[in-house]
Amino acid sequence: LITLSVKWGNTPASAYGYSCYGILLWMRGEIKASYELSQITESVFESCGGDALNGVAVANMHLRHWQEHLRNSLPSFLEYYSLSLSRGDLQFASYDLLFHYFHAFYSGLELTELTLKLNNAIDTVAQIKQESTLIRLQIIQQTIMNLSDRCENPCILVGEALDEAKIQSQDQTLVYLNFHKLSLCYLFGEYQESLTISIATQSCLHLVTSQYVQALLYFYGSLIRLALCNEASKEQQQQWLEEVTSNQEQMKIWADHAPMNFLHKFHLVEAEKHRVLCNYIGAIELYEQAIAGAKENEYIQEEALAKELAAKFYLEWNKETIAQAYLIKAYYAYAQWGAVAKLKHLEKSYSELLKPVQQQDSTFTRNITQEKVTYTATDSTRLLDFNSVMKATQAISGEIKLENLFSVLMRVTLENAGAQKSYLILLESGKWVIEAKAIRESNSSEEIQLKSKQSLPLDSTNELPTSIIYYVAHTQKTVVLDNATNETQFAADPYIQNYQPKSILCIPIINRGQFIGILYLENNLTVGTFTKYRHEVLKVLTTQAAFSLENAKLYENLSIAKNQLEEYSHTLENKVKERTEELNEKNLHLSETLKQLQHTQSQLIHTEKMSSLGQMVAGIAHEINNPITFISGNINHVAEYSQDLLDLINIYQQEYPNPTAKIKEIIEEIDLNFLTQDLDKLLNSMEIGVERISKIVLSLRNFSRLDESEMKPVDIHDGIDSTLLISQNRLNSQSNKSEIKIVKKYASLPVINCYPSQLNQVFMNIINNGIDALEKMRKKDSGYSEKPTITISTKVTKDKRVQIKISNNGPSISPEIQQKIFDPFFTTKAVGTGTGLGLSISHSIIVEKHKGKLICNSVPGQGVEFVIEIPLSKDFLQKSGNRE
């Protein structure tokens, strides 16, 4: 085919040939050449149109993703689906839908949005009865349900959409089922089960040659073996590493041709391989490359997986802080994908590391124990209450929200340092700002005024001695003033001059060598308040505060990220809603188009059937009518001639009573007496036969009415009788079947303005269905007491309609089937015995062509009745009104 196409030019069939040859080239490793053939296929499709559709669809399924991003195929599949559907190629239409959703899922589209689209696709495929495609779509649907936490065991494909135990297929369906199971088992840590499925699937890889899932099986096959390596024996490790190396050689080839699809996969497997081989430095760079590549190309699920594996790597290396950062990133990536079950799995497996995420919606309410530092009789020997310090430290460390932490820190420092004022000053974007303050009126007062999250620039207020604060900021040393008014170094400070404070303590807050803030304490009533011991207490508290501030800021950043994610999610929900409405509108249009297509198909079949019938009747009329007319016209002459001959013989016998011996012998041989008697009967029989044939030809002409393409007034009873005459052979008794009794209850009807041929077609369809329904009753050993009967009654109703009822006493029809009985292609007959179009066409003829009604009535035990109502013509109604 390829040779002929190259030599003589392309035809629509060339597209399929190019695609198939492209797959062969891909199998030989000629990926670039195979992709070029897919582009040629696209060109053939553009020039030849729909006839080349299957070829370009195959190229989209097998070749395109080896050099283009996987998502590039998605719009094409939808285009090919619509075209295949319009051409009546339901099988390829379902394939296009299937691969659209396989590629959409594998390319990392958000699961909630994908589910909405997938549900509509499944309904469509179910309607067009493509069973194998339907099962594969349900595999995707159940996988998404598992990831969305809509089943008990996320590793087993059993739920609302699918029961994997009921799938017996040994074709591509089995490969896709196994891949989705092994990928779920891997994601949820069931590595051994995943390995078992992976090994079982290796022998079936040829069934998905050059499909994208083949690369995914290589990818996950390598990751599964590397996850189990540390638990395996040395021999097993060696074997698995060799298999991984072989997989990676192939993955590298694919990555060279389509880095957007495969390079990050290659890097992630290499990172895991370096981890197993304890080459940590090499692994670090490879994890980063895998994460960056997956993110750049929007494979969100593989970005999340790369971050999760990086977190596990750092945990294995005892780098818990770094591991936590990667794990939180993985958590949010899985959340962005919509994998709720995976989020719960991470929370259960790494509850401590994910505490900042899990506690975001919690409200921390803690009662701060108000312990006081006890004093000895002398001012210089105050004792440190260790229990109070521990409680204060715990109170600070227990807060994660910045606002709550500020409040707790201010209260604790006031109560454990004997201060009246406490200020927390932090460095924000290179400037010092007051974030919180606490004030109480006296040393004994329990009432504290707290203000937090102020973010007030230090230079904009006169509440503090800025010279002291800037001194601490510059030197990062603690300043303790027993009586500030007597200190010459800061005596010129405006605040000290105006407010005359007594005791001041200004201490830097340092976290892991990084200067992050200042704690300012003041007592206006007592000198020497901040003793060495209280200084030590405050050093402990500020050290804890430094750690807590860092964690609180991290929490705040995570909260902001969460809010942004929620805002994004809300925006995404709106987009999904808008998109869903758009899709619903498109689906409605598609449904209407499909309905119109089915209607057109049924009309075409009906037209073709009537055309064939017309040709048959024309042939009968031409071949039979002329000789029958000749016979009918001459049979009377034959009767006269034969009678003259018989009269002559009688006269001869009277005139010559003694015939010769030879004449006697001939008279006896021909049995002249019998011949004389039987000849008249024979001629009468021939006349009846000729009349019978003439009636049949006339009935066929009345039935088809080939010469009447417009509405004409006709006698309905003639049409019914013609239909019964044509069906007489099926109604008569046969060797093992009894006769079907026909009961006619005709009323006096006016002529009806209608399409006679089409109306006769309706009668034929309903009567034939009735005969089919009575088949069991007709069997002589059926045991039915009733005789099979078809009853036909006619009348004019009160609302000036002609009503024809055709009923039979056979089996009744259930209400469920009655709802679908006029749908195109719906049939309850065995395959090959019914098209499902007869009643659909009949309904169209009565309702659309004649503006009438066709109703099916059936009560259990009372058979089936079809009621046809056709409005009388305006001329008849007008004449009837004039007579009245």
Buried (B, 14 or more C-beta within 10 A) or exposed (E): EEEEBEEEEBBBBBBBBBBBBBBEBBEEEBBEEBBBBBBBBBBBBEEBEBBBBBBBBBBBBBBBBBBBBBBBBBEBBBBBBBBBBBBEBBEBBBBBBBBBBBBBBBBBBBBBBBBBBBEBBBEBBBEBEBEBBBBBBBBBBBBBBBBBBBBEEBBBBBBEBBEBEEBEBEEBBBBBBBBBBBBBBBBBEBBEBBBBBBEEBEEBBEBBEBBBBBBBBBBBBBBBBBBBBEEBEEEEBEEBBEBBEEBBEBBEBBBEBBBBBBBBBBBBBBBBBBBBEEEBEBBBEBBBBBBBBBBEBBBBBBBBBBBBBBBBBBBEBEBBEBBBBBBBBBBBBBBBBBBBBBBEBBBEBBEEBBBBBBBBEEEEEEEBBBBEBEEEEEEEEBEBBEEBBEBBBEBBBBBBBBBBBBBBBBBBBBBBBBBBBBBBBBBEEEEBBBBBBBBBEEBEEEEBEBBBEBEBEBEEEEBBBBBBBBBBBEEEEBBBBBBBBEBEEBEEBEBBEEBEBBBBBBBBBBBEEEBBBBBBBBBBEBBBBBBEBBBEBBEBBBBBBBEBBBBBBBBBEBBEBBEEBEEEBEEBEEEBEEBBEEBEEEBEEBBEEBEEBBBEBBBEBBEEBBEEBBEEBBEBBEEBBEEBEEBBEEBEEBBEEBEEEBEEBEEEEEEEEEEEEEEEEEBEEEEBEEEBEEBEEEBEEBBEEBEEBBEBBBBBBBBBBBEBEEBBEBBBBBBBBBBBBBBEEBBEEEEEBBEBBBEEEBEEBBBBBBBBBBBBBBBBBBBBBBBBBBEEBBEEEEEBEEEBBBBBBBBBEEEEBBBBBBBBBBBBBEEEEBEEBBBBBBBEEEEEEBBBBBBBBBBBBBEEBBEBBBBBBBEEEEBBBBBBBBBBBEEBEEEEEEEE
